[in-house]
């Protein structure tokens, strides 16, 4: 398994009048190769949860094991952890800071203590992987690039560390439809080529349904349910209780069922929906 979390709890400002419980006994296993979506209303604990996975937030209660790195240990190997778990925060383009794209992308690999030759190779590979031309952008200021290019550079800076696990917090936030499509295609490509286990936090249920094999639904600091997109999005009671929306495909399929058109399967992706409609028409 990639990640095992047991009874994870976290309180902001503990012991003060402002104490607030963000996570309460959260347990979940993320298997190698999973594409996990972490969903839930704002304030449900999603970002607090993912920031524990590479120790951006220090463990208070419970246990986390990432590969063979045990975060309950007094001094876990944080350098190895952050080489294993790549974290792309929301609006990562705002975290660019260096004078050239090449220098910005090389920051992470340098912190791993790699040789200059290895760093150069990783930087070139990462910039190319995110769909940019190394020769065209390497010596340019990242601040001269378009918004979409900046986000790709920020992601390149993470994948240059060659993380086995890639975590992205709202990766499509603030992008237009074309930008969203491009970033999701990039994430799928990275999963296939460099980071086999991917975790995304998202409010875009259509993107979750189209891309993820597993969903963890957070509600008020708890995990209300873990399952496939089909299991989560066709559970009307669960969605009502957690005040969550369903993807467009699921909404249409449910409305069709109300009108007497029951599809043979419960589609969650556009392709599944079209296939189900074709089968229904041929019955």
N, C-alpha and C positions, 0 to 999 in steps of 0.2 A: 504494500500500500504506500501511497505518497504521504498522506497526512492523516493523523489520528488525533482527534480532539475529544477530551472527556471532561465533563462537568466544568466547563470554562465559565467563570463568573468574573465580572469586572464592575467596579463602582468608581465613578468619577467623584473627586473631592471627598473621599471617605472620612468619616469622623467629624464632618462639618455640617452646618445647617443646609449646605448646598449639595449634600451627597445625592447622587443619582445613579441608580442601577442601570447599566447599559446592557449587560449580559448576565443571564441567570441560568447556570448549569446547562450550558450548550454542549452537546455531544454530536459528533459527526465524523465519518470516515470518507476521505477522498481517495479513490483508487487511482493507480497509474493509468493514464490515458483518459481520465474523465474530462469532460467539458462541463463544468459545474456553474450554474447560475445561482447567485445569491440575491434573492428578491425580498421585498417587503416595503412597507410604508416608510417614509422619512422618520428617523428616530427609532427604528426597530432594532438597531444594533449591528447593521450590516458592515459599516466601515470600521467600527470598533473590532469586530470579529476578524476581518481580513488583516488589519494592522497587527494583530497578534501573531500572524503566521510567519512573519519574518522579524518579529521582536521589535517593531516600531513602537509597540505598547508592551510594557513589561508585564509578565504574568503575575497576577495576584492570587488566583485560586483556580484549581483544576490542573489539567495536564495537556501538553501539546507535544506531539512527536512528529517531526518532519523528516521523512526518510529514516535515518538512524540518529538524527540529532534530537536529543531530549531537552526541551526547553525548561523542564523542571530542575535541571541540574543547576548548581550554584553558579557555574561559569560556562554556559553553553558556548560552542564555537560559532560566534556570530558572523565571522568572516565567511566560514563555509556555508552557514545558513543563507546568507545574502547572496552567495554565489549559486545557491540551489533554488532560491525563491526570488524571482524578479517581480518587483512591485511597480506598477504604473498607476500613479495617483490620478484623480480627476483633474482635467485641464493640465496635463503634464507639460504642455508647451510653455506654461508660465514658470516652469522650473529651469528652463534653459538659462545658462549664465555665462558661458565662455565666449571668447572672441571669434572662434571658428567652429563650424559643425564638427570637424575632425577632433578638435580638442574637447568639445563637449561630450561626444560619444566615447572618447577614450577615458573619461574620468573614472567610471566604474571599474574597467579592467585594470587601470593603474592601482586602484585601491586593493586589488587582489594580489598585487605584488608580482605581476607577470613580466616577462622580458619585453623589451621594446619591440622586437620582431613579432612576438605573439600578439601584443597590443595592436600593432599596425594591421596585422592580418584580421583580427577580430573586428576592428573598426570598419575596415573596407567591407568585410562580409556582412556586418550588421546593416550598414547604410544601403548596401545592394539589396539585402533581404527585404527591407521595408519599401522597396520600389523606387529608390532615388539613385541617381547616377553619382557615384563617388567622385568622378573627375569633375563633375559640374558643381557639386555643393561642398566638397570637403573643405575648401579654403574660404568659403563664404561665411559671413556672419549669420548665425541662425535667425537673427532678428530681421533679416532682409527677406526671409522666406514667407510663403503664404501660410495661412493658419493650418491647413491640412499638412503641408510639408513640415511645419514646426512640430506637429504632433508625431509625425513619422520619425523625425530626428530624436524626439524624446523617447519614443519606444525603442529606437535603435540603441540608445544609451543603456537601456535595460537589457536588451537581448545580446549586447556585446559581452555581457558577463556569462552568457550561455546558461541561463537558468533552466533547470529541468521543469520547474513549475513556474508558470507565468500568471500573475494576478493583475487584473485591470479593474479600476474603480470607475464606473460609468464611462467606458471608452468612447462612446459616440455622443457624449454630452456636447451640446452647442454646435453640432455639425448639421449641414443641410442634408437632404436625402442622399445625394450623390456621395457626400463625404462619409455618411454613415455606412453606405454600401461598401465603399472602398476600405474603410477601417475594419469592418467585419470580415471582408475577404482577406485582408492582411492577417488578422488574428487566426483565421482558419489555416492560412499558409504557414504561419509560425508554429502552429500546433503540429502540422504535418512534418515540418523540417527541423525544428530546433527545440521547442518546448512542448512535449507531448501531453502534459497536464495543464489545463487552463481553467482559471476561476475568474468569472466576471461578476461584478455588482452592476445591476441594470434595472432601470424602470421601464425599459422597452420590451414589453412582453412578446411582441412579434419577433424581435431579434432573438430572444431567449428560446422561443418555440422553434425557430428555424435552425439554431446552431447548437443547442446544448442537449446533452443526454441525461443530465441530472439537474434537479432544482432543489434548493434549500430555501424554504419560505420562512422568513423571520417575522415575528410579531411580538412586540413589547419585550424584547430581550431574550425571547425563547425561540427555538426552532419549532414552528407549528407543524411542519411536515417536510419530509424529504422523499422525492420520488421522481419519476420521469415527467417530462412536460405533459404527457397525456394524463397521467395520474393526478397531477396537481391541477391542471386547468379544466378538467371535466368534473372536479369535485365542487359542486355549487355551494354546498354548506361551508366548506373550507374557505372558499373565496369570499363568501359573504361575511364569515366570522372575522377574517383578517383584512377585510375591505380592500381586496385586490381585484384587479381587472383581468380579463382573459384576452388572449391574442385575437386579432380580427377573424382569423380562420375559424377559431372555436366559437366565437359569437355567431358567425354565419351558420355554422353547422347546427348549433343549438336552436337558432331561429327556424331553420329548415325542419328540424325535428318537430317543433311546435306546430308547423303547418302540414305535418303528415309525411314529410320526406325524411326517412331515417336512413342515413348512410351506413354501409356495412361495417365501416371502421370509424373510429373517432379521430379524425384528422387534426393535426396541429400545425403542419406546414402547408404551404401553398401546393407543393407537388402532391402531397397526400390527399389534399382536398380535391384537386382536379382528377386524380386517379379514382377516388371514391365516387365522384359525380359520374364519371364515365361508366363505372361498373353499375351504378344505380340505373343509368339510362339504358344499359344493355340488358337489364334483368327482364 
